[in-house]
Amino acid sequence: MFRFAVRVRPGARRTAVGGRWDGALGPALVVAVAAPAVEGKANEALRRAVADAFGVRRQAVRVAAGERGRDKWLVVDLDEATAAHRLRTLLGG
């Protein structure tokens, strides 16, 4: 299991995963989702987008903290080395 911070941008024109946000949680992966931030729709879109980006099933991604905010901690069921490499790539470095 691999844990990392994300910054969600709900209501975007299109869903996109990539970029770096230096916020309260430290460096975080930016994930833009087209879904609005109502009734958990943005969280589900976030899980789907991150799962696609990491090459895992949606069920392998969960929100560990920050369910109601834009800054969240996610956990991905993937070996640490593979997940860390993919995260570095998505962060742009």
C-alpha positions in Angstrom: 0.0 0.0 0.0 1.3 3.4 -0.9 0.0 6.7 0.6 0.4 10.2 -0.9 -1.2 13.6 -0.9 -3.4 15.0 -3.7 -5.0 18.4 -4.4 -8.3 18.0 -6.2 -9.8 20.5 -8.6 -13.4 19.6 -9.1 -15.6 21.1 -11.8 -12.7 21.2 -14.4 -13.4 21.1 -18.1 -11.8 17.7 -18.3 -10.2 15.1 -16.0 -6.4 15.2 -15.8 -3.8 13.8 -13.5 -0.5 15.5 -13.2 1.4 18.4 -11.7 2.5 19.5 -8.3 0.8 21.5 -5.6 2.9 22.7 -2.7 0.3 23.0 0.0 -0.4 22.3 3.6 0.2 18.5 3.1 3.6 19.1 1.4 4.1 18.3 -2.2 0.8 16.9 -3.6 -0.3 15.4 -6.9 -2.8 17.7 -8.7 -5.9 15.9 -10.0 -8.5 17.8 -12.0 -11.9 16.2 -12.3 -14.9 17.2 -14.3 -17.3 16.0 -11.6 -18.7 18.6 -9.2 -17.9 18.6 -5.5 -21.3 17.4 -4.4 -22.6 14.1 -2.9 -19.2 12.4 -3.3 -19.1 12.7 -7.1 -15.7 14.4 -7.1 -14.2 11.7 -4.8 -15.5 8.9 -7.1 -14.1 10.7 -10.2 -10.8 11.2 -8.3 -10.6 7.5 -7.4 -11.3 6.6 -11.1 -8.7 9.1 -12.5 -6.0 8.0 -10.0 -6.7 4.3 -10.7 -6.3 4.9 -14.4 -3.0 6.9 -13.9 -1.5 4.2 -11.7 -2.8 1.2 -13.7 -4.9 -0.3 -11.0 -8.7 -1.0 -10.4 -10.8 1.8 -8.9 -11.3 -0.4 -5.8 -7.5 -0.3 -5.2 -7.7 3.5 -4.5 -9.2 4.9 -1.4 -9.4 8.3 0.3 -7.6 7.9 3.6 -8.2 11.5 4.9 -9.7 14.7 3.7 -12.9 13.3 2.3 -14.7 16.7 2.3 -11.8 19.0 1.3 -9.6 19.6 -1.7 -6.5 18.4 0.0 -6.6 14.6 0.6 -4.5 11.6 1.4 -5.0 8.7 -0.9 -3.9 5.1 -0.5 -3.2 2.9 -3.5 -2.9 -0.8 -3.3 0.3 -1.2 -5.3 3.8 -2.0 -4.4 5.7 0.9 -3.1 8.5 1.0 -5.7 6.2 1.0 -8.6 3.8 3.5 -7.1 6.6 5.9 -6.0 8.1 5.8 -9.6 4.7 6.5 -11.1 4.0 9.4 -8.6 7.4 11.0 -9.4 6.5 10.9 -13.1 3.0 12.4 -12.5 4.5 15.1 -10.3 6.8 16.1 -13.2 10.1 15.0 -11.8 
